[in-house]
Amino acid sequence: MTFWSRTAKISVSLALIMMVMAILVEITPLGENPWMRVFFGVSALNFTLRAAIPLVLGALSGILCERSGIINIGIEGMMLAGAFAGFVAKSSTNDWPLYASLLFSVLVALGVGGLMGLLHGLFSIRFRMDQIISGTVIIILAAGLSSYLYDRDAISAGKFTPIPIPLLSEIPLIGPVIFNNAPITYVALLLVLVVHIAIFHTRWGLRTRAVGEHPRAADTEGINVNRQRYFNTMLGGMLAGLAGGFLVLEAVGQFQEGMTAGRGFISLAAMIFGNWTPFGALGAATLFGYTQALQNEFLLAGVTTIPRQFVSMLPYIVTIVAVSGLVGRVRPPAAIGKSYDTEGNK
Amino acid sequence: MAQANSNKTNSTQKRFFLGIFLIPFLALLTALVAGAVVMLAFRDDPILAYQGLFQGAFGSGRAWSVTIRKMIPFILTGLSVAVAFKAGLFNIGASGQFVIGSVCSVAIGIHFEGLPMIIHLPLAILSGMLGGMIWGAIPGLLKVTTGAHEVIVTIMMNYLASLFAGWTVYAGGTQGQTPGPLWDRTARAISETSDVFESAQIPWLFGPPYRVHYGVFLALIAVVVVWWLIYKTTIGFEIRTVGQNPKAARYAGIRVEKTVVLTMCLAGALAGLAGTIEALGLNHKFAPEFGGQVGFDGITVALLGQTHPFGVVIASFLFGALDAGAAKMQFESGVAADIIQVIQALVLAFVAAPLIIKALFRLRSSGDEKHATKLNTSWGGS
């Protein structure tokens, strides 16, 4: 039931249709139609995956926090902090061997993301700040600090390059799209499975869900509610930091001010659209990634005279439609947004 | 304890004082100190920086005029966010509503040459407010009809607003895309409108060196109107009740859906008015780079002002000063003006969590932390 949430079903069928169409476009005369290439060409698929990765990671970050009852609208800020930290680490270790420097930078991005998560936890648990406002603080703080500290002359040299997986990458069409990617992409896809198993099939996951649904009951069972929440918020921050690291160390190779450009918010929508499940989030992120890819393909292919601003509206409109109409009723964790005190502590 | 009981009015007054003045003041102070620590950590000179900041904000008559002018958009976007807070809604969309307000007012302002000012200017202002109102109403309507959370929808509406506004002044594409309807042909490749006619410009208050316009009075009128609306009318009572307890409000016969949409309309109109005044009073045209950040700052201003209209004015004054002084600070001390954003985030943090300030300054807890702003924090599932 949880695995095959409705969103996951919709997304998987969409993905299948896309794959079939892509194969048809590739091997039949259908590919001569420029519109078909725009919608289903290999480059659209490639771009979809690349755009979906930060969204997936952001959505997983949201899931970890929110399943334990902490709203995290600060994903955008944690992502930006991770991106900036990754950039600083990379640009100051340019003389190291490439992979050592890249791995070090990923670790720094993870660490700084985790710290931002911890800050969010401190604000909303220890100081009982409204969680949405705390998230806003994280966003403004990350934007301000990264602009203040950004050294415009710094350059990060090199980024992660694709590592084809032997045999699997030989599969026509699917191989080059899925099995010929850079490391963070593989890690992100793997993390979807890991988080799914962790949340639904481990003791930690059971505790997380208990704390997010009914903290009083969890407390009665001897679970330390706030410790669980701190831990999850930090983990969530790390994942958002990794998403930022992906942008700098794998996708772009440089840092730009405000480079997350709303991805944190869209991943929040992906989390809601995916009904707080990892696979649902993956499906939603893929859908949003696809709209971004379409936007890109439209502009590159020049098949339309619609002004580019309207083409660029696509991802945002799809997000609004997704959170309002398409999802129907989603059900957030019951205790979300409420700070928790033990009886004696009131 | 006995003393507190015997002197109850005194203690509520004290709590009021604590909430409205002391906490925001201490929050600002702490944020400035923390900002100084950040500057020290990165080898900037905070004393030089704050000197420049102060001079840029209050050092001369001209500095004062900039501070006051910069207050105007903060007041209105702050009010916009504050009004939404009153109904338990989080309007992150003020920047989008601001941009749409600018575009709509300029659209009237660059047309209808020869119209007398007494008709042209109000028409342009109303158009801007209407634009912002529509932009604010959409998230409200979606919330009550489909349960879509206003936080996400307003953020998406911000992106849509800046894309839409960008299109209106779009200079046309190389593949035969038609240029936007408000684009000034004489500007060639630059994306901007022509100047609005003088009959639609908000006049300056004083001569050239002082750049303050009559918009400041519009903003202050808005403050009084909002205060009256929120605290003295039935609609205001309904808005506040919905914000405090939507279930009780529904039980009491208040139409929660209507109130939510109405509040978002009001919030949108206020942010739209902010954009309108900036466009008609200061820039006299629209270009994509005008606006944006000020909507986000409205959140901080609203919280710093404890979501009270008069508090918002005080908070706007502080933010106007920070903004006005930032350029001078960067020029005088070489400290990047972005540090102001860090300080603002810290102010927001300390205001939103009075517990931090109380712990820092060892203030006695009033035992009433519910005082801090709380939002309707459900994602709209039920």
Interface residues (C-beta under 8 A of the other chain):
Chain A: I71 I73 F123 R126 F127 R128 M129 D130 Q131 I132 I133 S134 T136 V137 I140 L141 A143 G144 L145 S147 Y148 L149 G262 F265 L268 A269 I272 G302 T305 I306 P307 R308 Q309 F310 S312 M313 Y316 I317 T319 I320 V323 S324 G325 R329 V330 R331 P332 I336 G337 K338
Chain B: V38 F42 F90 I92 L142 T145 T146 G147 A148 H149 V151 I152 V153 I155 M156 M157 Y159 L160 L163 F164 G166 W167 Y170 G173 Q175 G176 Q177 T178 G180 F296 I299 T300 L303 A336 D338 I339 I340 Q341 V342 I343 Q344 A345 L346 L348 A349 A352 A353 L355 I356 E369 A372 T373 K374 L375 T377 S378 W379 G381 S382
